[in-house]
Amino acid sequence: MNNKLNKLQMEIDKIKQKITEQQAKLRELEQQKTEIENTEIVELVRSMKMNTGELSIFLKAYREKNDAPILMPTTQEDNDHEEN
């Protein structure tokens, strides 16, 4: 092979390696994001002080009623507490 072709092949190999590394990094970041989202969900459920049976009933009712709000409405008292 000539010199130009060798240089191009080396550059291609280098870029392929960087792509592989970036894909691995992306997978790791996506996993971290999922773990954080899961933690937030668990914290939300715990803050509602629901046991697993109550949570199951709530989720089934939500699924059956498509227009149910995603989050339970907050009261003025909740808003006042969050501001302090």
SULFENFEN-V944300 format. One record per pair of residues at least 12 apart in sequence whose C-alpha atoms are under 7 Angstrom apart, sorted by the first residue. I is the first residue (numbers start at 1). J is the second residue. D is the distance in Angstrom with one decimal. If there is no record, write none. Layout:
# SULFENFEN-V944300
((I | J | D) (I | J | D))
This chain:
# SULFENFEN-V944300
none
